[in-house]
Amino acid sequence: MTSPSDAEAPLSVRDLVQSATSRLLGAHCADDLDEARLQAEVLYAEVAHLDRAQVIAAGTRPTSDDAREAFDALLARRLKHEPLAYILGRREFFGMTFDVGPGCLIPRPETEALVEAAIAAVEEHPRYRRVVRVADIGTGSGAIAVSIAKHAPSTKVFAVDVSTEALQWAGRNMRKFGVEERMVLLAGDLAEPLTEPIDVLCANLPYVPTEDFLDLPPEIRASEPQVAVEGGPTGIELIARLASTLAQHLAPDCAAAFFELGAGQAGFVEDLVTTALNEAGRGPLDVRVHRDLRGIRRVVEVRYGYPTKS
Ligand SMILES: C[S@@+](CC[C@H](N)C(=O)[O-])C[C@H]1O[C@@H](n2cnc3c(N)ncnc32)[C@H](O)[C@@H]1O
């Protein structure tokens, strides 16, 4: 038999998290129990102003009415498959916390490989003691542009996007990390808005083929901008279009270009880019492919004119 005081006893942190975990798993918001629990813990941490370790340690401690109400509101959004990063309004990328929300792609960990390789190309560029001119085509939240500007101070970074909503997020992150004096935001199609020669060009353009877009999880398909994800019938239409104008925008003497790609696309893009640059008389070309942590050939890098290492 339950006494009145038992009936009124608030849920403990552990019970609240446990119940949310089951609901998240039941609604297919997570692939497994561990991921569902992690999401529930992160949401509770958010409303209770704790970190995840503190949520786990809170165990049988009772939850307050306010915390439960705020938690239920966030959980309801997640149960409708809104991405966790949009609910929290932030995502970690390259050791920095970027502001994100509807209108910009949530930065992905695999893009860190592109940023790391691009920073190396900036630091090895002969202009490094002056200013290396960097372009980020399809900047979204500004993840690539802001990370490079922050970690390689000897740069001027042009961040281009066709979406003005995305550019607002990029602007917000640029100011958050204090790099606005070395960054220029440009609205427009691919490299078209660029008016200066570029020493290091980065592009994480949409590369998911139209047919595959429909099979993506609702978190991506229904929440993230389609213009940020879907890359046309083969997936590489935009990248091919950018490759065809690359030589007009890269500095003639020494430059590097980086393209993030989906599985199976690296070979095609390598051919497109090397053909376009060879036809424009650039070279000899040094082509490298960087794999992500899953072993996928994720980033194609093409350089020319760099001094040979002794
Ligand atoms: C895959 S998201 C990458 C966002 C960000 N650079 C990142 O790595 O997280 C692709 C971005 O390209 C932009 N985009 C799509 N088509 C474009 C075009 N024709 N010209 C410029 N940007 C474009 C989208 O708006 C989106 O922000």
PDBQT file of the ligand as one rigid body, heavy atoms in Angstrom, charges set to zero:
ROOT
HETATM    1  C1  LIG A 401      27.509  20.569 -46.061  1.00  0.00    +0.000 C 
HETATM    2  S1  LIG A 401      27.122  22.245 -45.609  1.00  0.00    +0.000 S 
HETATM    3  C2  LIG A 401      28.688  22.683 -44.888  1.00  0.00    +0.000 C 
HETATM    4  C3  LIG A 401      28.617  23.713 -43.813  1.00  0.00    +0.000 C 
HETATM    5  C4  LIG A 401      29.952  23.985 -43.117  1.00  0.00    +0.000 C 
HETATM    6  N1  LIG A 401      30.976  24.399 -44.052  1.00  0.00    +0.000 N 
HETATM    7  C5  LIG A 401      30.432  22.748 -42.378  1.00  0.00    +0.000 C 
HETATM    8  O1  LIG A 401      31.427  22.145 -42.805  1.00  0.00    +0.000 OA
HETATM    9  O2  LIG A 401      29.828  22.392 -41.366  1.00  0.00    +0.000 OA
HETATM   10  C6  LIG A 401      27.093  23.005 -47.173  1.00  0.00    +0.000 C 
HETATM   11  C7  LIG A 401      26.865  24.514 -47.229  1.00  0.00    +0.000 C 
HETATM   12  O3  LIG A 401      26.942  24.916 -48.597  1.00  0.00    +0.000 OA
HETATM   13  C8  LIG A 401      25.971  25.913 -48.840  1.00  0.00    +0.000 C 
HETATM   14  N2  LIG A 401      25.663  25.922 -50.277  1.00  0.00    +0.000 N 
HETATM   15  C9  LIG A 401      24.847  25.114 -50.978  1.00  0.00    +0.000 A 
HETATM   16  N3  LIG A 401      24.835  25.461 -52.274  1.00  0.00    +0.000 NA
HETATM   17  C10 LIG A 401      25.701  26.504 -52.410  1.00  0.00    +0.000 A 
HETATM   18  C11 LIG A 401      26.115  27.315 -53.524  1.00  0.00    +0.000 A 
HETATM   19  N4  LIG A 401      25.665  27.102 -54.765  1.00  0.00    +0.000 N 
HETATM   20  N5  LIG A 401      26.989  28.318 -53.275  1.00  0.00    +0.000 NA
HETATM   21  C12 LIG A 401      27.443  28.565 -52.017  1.00  0.00    +0.000 A 
HETATM   22  N6  LIG A 401      27.072  27.831 -50.940  1.00  0.00    +0.000 NA
HETATM   23  C13 LIG A 401      26.223  26.819 -51.131  1.00  0.00    +0.000 A 
HETATM   24  C14 LIG A 401      24.807  25.512 -47.958  1.00  0.00    +0.000 C 
HETATM   25  O4  LIG A 401      23.950  26.609 -47.702  1.00  0.00    +0.000 OA
HETATM   26  C15 LIG A 401      25.522  24.981 -46.716  1.00  0.00    +0.000 C 
HETATM   27  O5  LIG A 401      25.692  25.988 -45.758  1.00  0.00    +0.000 OA
ENDROOT
TORSDOF 0
